[in-house]
């Protein structure tokens, strides 16, 4: 396990009578991609704003690299908010240079970095365009570049794929993975659960101001295992097979392929184990596949939020 680059300790945030964060604690491992999940209004944006020192917690603390979060830490963090913060009437290049220098990069270095990213994204002809002349997706690319330009230790992306078509969303996804390979730690908040499955090492789920789940993606999926297997068998005795299994296991929907006498069954093991199920099935014919049904993050999200 990598050391934690960011630790959120017992953070409470209230707005009047509404509690946005209720004693939330998280530990984000260095060099990881960390998914911050939750329905709208769960408290995710409140936490992101606190990490960026836009607002401050009522109690609790945040440590960055072992130090209590302070004003100078802003240069180590890159933040791309869901509501983008570019000035509509400024030229793209002029604005990107200005924002880069705010993060402490010299003008010469900023120009060099911007040249690299603009070429990479094939947008060099946008330099003298104004932001209001760009589509939402085009403006997103500029915002992404400005966020990562100063090579921060910690990157925070709030709905980074919003406004992108599938091709450009994939480009941004690949860039985020590449940034991780180069040593950045990434927190991202998204409603795209397929992106979480593909990219995240760790996740936390916040709902109604409370943290309900956190940990590695693999461990959380193991917690939600239902001990259900899909099994395929080529057999001449499908009815006898089903009757044998029904006396011992819980069977889900079965399908039968007449072409090669293959029956496909969904079997919940209950108190039995997978080896026992295989032992019971093998005498009936050839087993073509035997796959555990692991819940998706989308299933886990829905189940956890619905039950809380």
C-alpha positions as CSV (number, residue, x, y, z in Angstrom):
1,X,0.0,0.0,0.0
2,X,1.4,3.4,-1.0
3,X,1.6,6.1,1.7
4,X,-1.3,8.6,1.8
5,X,-0.8,11.9,0.0
6,X,-4.1,13.3,1.3
7,X,-5.8,12.6,4.5
8,X,-9.2,13.8,5.4
9,X,-9.8,13.5,9.1
10,X,-13.3,13.8,10.7
11,X,-14.4,16.7,8.5
12,X,-17.7,18.4,9.3
13,X,-19.2,21.1,7.1
14,X,-22.6,22.8,7.7
15,X,-24.4,25.4,5.8
16,X,-26.9,26.8,8.2
17,X,-29.0,23.9,9.4
18,X,-27.9,21.7,6.5
19,X,-25.0,19.3,7.1
20,X,-23.0,18.8,3.9
21,X,-20.3,16.6,5.5
22,X,-20.8,14.6,8.6
23,X,-17.5,13.5,10.2
24,X,-16.0,12.3,6.9
25,X,-12.6,10.7,6.9
26,X,-10.7,9.5,3.8
27,X,-7.1,8.4,3.0
28,X,-6.0,8.8,-0.6
29,X,-2.9,6.7,-1.5
30,X,-0.1,8.4,-3.4
31,X,0.0,7.5,-7.1
32,X,-3.6,6.2,-7.2
33,X,-6.7,7.1,-9.1
34,X,-9.4,7.7,-6.5
35,X,-13.0,7.8,-7.4
36,X,-15.2,10.1,-5.3
37,X,-18.8,8.8,-5.8
38,X,-22.2,9.8,-4.7
39,X,-25.6,11.2,-5.9
40,X,-26.0,14.9,-6.5
41,X,-26.1,16.8,-3.2
42,X,-24.2,14.0,-1.4
43,X,-21.4,16.3,-0.2
44,X,-18.7,15.5,-2.8
45,X,-18.4,19.1,-4.1
46,X,-18.3,20.4,-0.6
47,X,-15.3,18.2,0.2
48,X,-13.6,19.1,-3.1
49,X,-14.0,22.8,-2.3
50,X,-12.5,22.3,1.2
51,X,-9.5,20.4,-0.3
52,X,-9.0,23.4,-2.6
53,X,-9.4,25.9,0.3
54,X,-12.3,27.6,-1.4
55,X,-14.2,27.0,1.8
56,X,-13.1,25.6,5.2
57,X,-14.4,22.8,7.4
58,X,-16.3,23.6,10.6
59,X,-14.2,20.9,12.3
60,X,-11.7,18.2,11.4
61,X,-8.6,18.7,9.3
62,X,-6.9,17.8,6.0
63,X,-3.3,16.8,5.6
64,X,-1.4,17.1,2.3
65,X,1.8,15.0,2.3
66,X,1.7,14.9,6.1
67,X,1.3,18.6,6.6
68,X,-1.9,20.4,7.7
69,X,-3.4,22.0,4.6
70,X,-2.2,25.6,4.2
71,X,-2.5,28.4,1.6
72,X,0.9,27.6,-0.1
73,X,-0.3,24.1,-0.9
74,X,-2.5,25.4,-3.7
75,X,0.5,25.2,-6.0
76,X,0.6,21.4,-5.5
77,X,-3.0,20.9,-6.5
78,X,-4.7,21.1,-9.9
79,X,-8.5,21.4,-9.9
80,X,-10.9,21.2,-12.8
81,X,-14.4,22.1,-11.5
82,X,-17.6,20.8,-13.1
83,X,-18.6,24.3,-13.7
84,X,-15.7,25.5,-15.8
85,X,-14.0,28.8,-14.8
86,X,-12.6,30.2,-18.0
87,X,-13.1,33.8,-19.0
88,X,-15.4,33.9,-22.0
89,X,-14.0,36.9,-23.7
90,X,-10.3,36.3,-23.2
91,X,-8.2,34.7,-26.0
92,X,-7.4,31.0,-25.3
93,X,-3.6,31.4,-25.4
94,X,-3.5,34.6,-23.4
95,X,-5.8,33.1,-20.7
96,X,-3.8,29.8,-20.5
97,X,-0.6,31.8,-20.0
98,X,-2.1,33.9,-17.3
99,X,-3.5,31.0,-15.4
100,X,-0.3,29.1,-15.7
101,X,1.6,32.0,-14.2
102,X,-0.9,32.2,-11.3
103,X,0.3,28.6,-10.5
104,X,3.9,29.8,-10.2
105,X,5.2,28.8,-13.7
106,X,7.4,31.3,-15.5
107,X,6.1,32.7,-18.7
108,X,8.9,31.0,-20.7
109,X,8.1,27.6,-19.1
110,X,4.4,28.1,-19.5
111,X,4.7,28.8,-23.2
112,X,6.9,25.7,-23.6
113,X,4.3,23.5,-21.7
114,X,1.4,25.0,-23.6
115,X,3.1,24.4,-26.9
116,X,3.5,20.7,-26.0
117,X,-0.2,20.3,-24.9
118,X,-1.7,22.3,-27.7
119,X,0.2,20.2,-30.2
120,X,-0.7,17.0,-28.4
121,X,-4.4,17.9,-28.5
122,X,-4.1,19.3,-32.1
123,X,-5.5,22.7,-31.1
124,X,-2.6,25.0,-32.0
125,X,-5.0,27.1,-34.2
126,X,-7.2,27.9,-31.2
127,X,-4.5,30.1,-29.6
128,X,-6.1,33.4,-30.7
129,X,-9.7,32.3,-30.4
130,X,-11.9,33.5,-27.6
131,X,-13.4,31.0,-25.2
132,X,-17.0,31.9,-26.2
133,X,-16.1,30.9,-29.8
134,X,-15.4,27.3,-28.7
135,X,-17.8,24.5,-28.1
136,X,-18.2,23.1,-24.6
137,X,-15.9,20.1,-25.5
138,X,-13.3,22.4,-27.0
139,X,-13.3,24.6,-23.9
140,X,-13.0,21.5,-21.8
141,X,-9.7,20.6,-23.5
142,X,-8.4,24.0,-22.6
143,X,-9.5,23.7,-19.0
144,X,-7.9,20.3,-18.8
145,X,-4.5,21.6,-20.1
146,X,-4.6,24.6,-17.6
147,X,-5.4,22.1,-14.8
148,X,-2.4,19.8,-15.4
149,X,0.1,22.3,-16.8
150,X,2.0,23.0,-13.5
151,X,2.4,19.2,-12.9
152,X,0.8,19.2,-9.5
153,X,1.2,16.3,-6.9
154,X,-2.6,16.1,-6.6
155,X,-5.2,16.5,-9.5
156,X,-8.9,16.8,-8.8
157,X,-11.3,16.4,-11.7
158,X,-15.0,17.0,-11.1
159,X,-17.0,15.3,-13.8
160,X,-14.0,15.4,-16.2
161,X,-15.9,13.8,-19.1
162,X,-18.9,16.2,-19.1
163,X,-19.3,17.9,-22.5
164,X,-17.1,15.4,-24.4
165,X,-18.1,13.1,-27.2
166,X,-17.0,9.5,-26.7
167,X,-13.8,9.9,-28.7
168,X,-12.6,13.0,-26.8
169,X,-13.8,11.5,-23.5
170,X,-11.5,8.5,-24.3
171,X,-8.6,10.9,-25.0
172,X,-9.0,12.5,-21.6
173,X,-9.3,9.2,-19.9
174,X,-6.0,8.0,-21.5
175,X,-4.3,11.3,-20.4
176,X,-5.5,10.8,-16.8
177,X,-4.1,7.3,-16.8
178,X,-0.8,8.6,-18.3
179,X,-0.6,11.3,-15.6
180,X,-1.0,8.6,-12.9
181,X,1.9,6.6,-14.6
182,X,4.1,9.7,-14.3
183,X,3.4,9.9,-10.5
184,X,0.4,12.1,-10.1
185,X,-2.4,11.3,-7.7
186,X,-5.8,11.8,-9.1
187,X,-9.2,12.3,-7.4
188,X,-12.1,12.3,-9.7
189,X,-15.8,12.6,-9.2
190,X,-18.1,11.2,-11.9
191,X,-21.4,9.6,-12.5
192,X,-19.9,7.5,-15.3
193,X,-19.6,4.2,-13.5
194,X,-17.9,2.5,-16.4
195,X,-15.0,5.0,-16.1
196,X,-14.8,4.1,-12.4
197,X,-14.5,0.4,-13.3
198,X,-11.8,1.1,-15.9
199,X,-9.7,3.6,-14.1
200,X,-10.0,3.6,-10.3
201,X,-7.7,1.9,-7.8
202,X,-9.7,3.1,-4.8
203,X,-13.2,4.6,-4.3
204,X,-15.3,6.3,-1.6
205,X,-19.1,6.6,-1.7
206,X,-20.7,9.6,0.0
207,X,-24.4,9.8,0.5
208,X,-26.5,12.3,2.5
209,X,-23.2,13.8,3.9
210,X,-22.0,10.5,5.2
211,X,-19.2,8.2,3.9
212,X,-20.9,4.8,3.3
213,X,-18.0,2.9,1.6
214,X,-14.3,3.4,1.0
215,X,-11.4,1.1,0.0
216,X,-9.8,-0.6,-3.0
217,X,-12.1,-1.3,-5.9
218,X,-11.2,-5.0,-5.7
219,X,-12.0,-5.3,-1.9
220,X,-15.3,-3.4,-2.2
221,X,-16.4,-5.7,-5.0
222,X,-15.5,-8.7,-2.9
223,X,-17.7,-7.3,-0.1
224,X,-20.7,-7.4,-2.4
225,X,-20.2,-10.9,-3.8
226,X,-23.4,-12.8,-3.9
227,X,-21.7,-16.2,-4.3
228,X,-23.6,-16.7,-7.6
229,X,-22.1,-18.5,-10.6
230,X,-23.1,-18.8,-14.3
231,X,-22.4,-22.3,-15.5
232,X,-22.7,-23.8,-18.9
233,X,-23.1,-27.5,-19.5
234,X,-23.5,-29.6,-22.7
235,X,-25.8,-32.4,-21.6
236,X,-28.5,-34.8,-22.8
237,X,-30.1,-34.7,-19.4
238,X,-30.8,-31.0,-18.8
239,X,-34.0,-31.6,-16.8
240,X,-32.4,-34.2,-14.5
241,X,-29.4,-31.8,-14.0
242,X,-31.8,-28.9,-13.0
243,X,-33.7,-31.1,-10.6
244,X,-30.5,-32.3,-9.0
245,X,-29.3,-28.8,-8.5
246,X,-32.7,-27.4,-7.3
247,X,-32.6,-29.8,-4.4
248,X,-29.5,-28.2,-3.1
249,X,-28.9,-24.7,-4.6
250,X,-31.0,-21.7,-5.5
251,X,-31.3,-21.5,-9.3
252,X,-31.9,-18.3,-11.3
253,X,-33.1,-18.1,-14.8
254,X,-31.9,-20.9,-17.1
255,X,-31.4,-20.8,-20.9
256,X,-31.1,-23.7,-23.2
257,X,-29.3,-23.8,-26.6
258,X,-30.8,-26.6,-28.7
259,X,-27.9,-26.4,-31.2
260,X,-25.5,-28.3,-29.0
261,X,-27.6,-29.3,-26.1
262,X,-26.0,-26.6,-23.9
263,X,-27.9,-25.5,-20.8
264,X,-26.8,-22.3,-19.0
265,X,-27.7,-21.9,-15.4
266,X,-27.4,-19.2,-12.8
267,X,-26.7,-20.9,-9.4
268,X,-26.5,-19.3,-6.0
269,X,-24.2,-21.4,-3.8
270,X,-25.7,-20.6,-0.4
271,X,-23.7,-22.4,2.2
272,X,-21.9,-24.6,-0.4
273,X,-18.7,-23.9,-2.3
274,X,-17.8,-23.6,-5.9
275,X,-15.9,-27.0,-6.0
276,X,-19.0,-28.7,-4.6
277,X,-21.1,-27.3,-7.4
278,X,-18.6,-28.4,-10.0
279,X,-18.5,-31.8,-8.5
280,X,-22.3,-32.0,-8.8
281,X,-22.4,-30.8,-12.4
282,X,-19.6,-32.7,-14.0
283,X,-21.3,-36.1,-14.1
284,X,-24.0,-34.7,-16.4
285,X,-21.7,-33.6,-19.3
286,X,-19.1,-31.2,-20.5
287,X,-18.8,-27.9,-18.5
288,X,-18.2,-25.1,-21.1
289,X,-17.9,-22.2,-18.7
290,X,-18.0,-21.5,-15.0
291,X,-18.0,-17.7,-14.1
292,X,-18.7,-15.9,-10.8
293,X,-21.1,-13.1,-11.2
294,X,-19.3,-10.2,-9.6
295,X,-21.5,-7.0,-9.1
296,X,-20.5,-3.9,-11.1
297,X,-19.7,-0.7,-9.3
298,X,-23.0,0.6,-10.8
299,X,-24.9,-2.2,-9.0
300,X,-23.0,-1.5,-5.7
301,X,-23.7,2.2,-6.0
302,X,-27.4,1.7,-6.5
303,X,-27.7,-1.0,-3.8
304,X,-25.8,1.1,-1.2
305,X,-27.6,4.4,-1.9
306,X,-31.0,2.7,-2.0
307,X,-30.5,0.9,1.3
308,X,-29.3,4.1,3.0
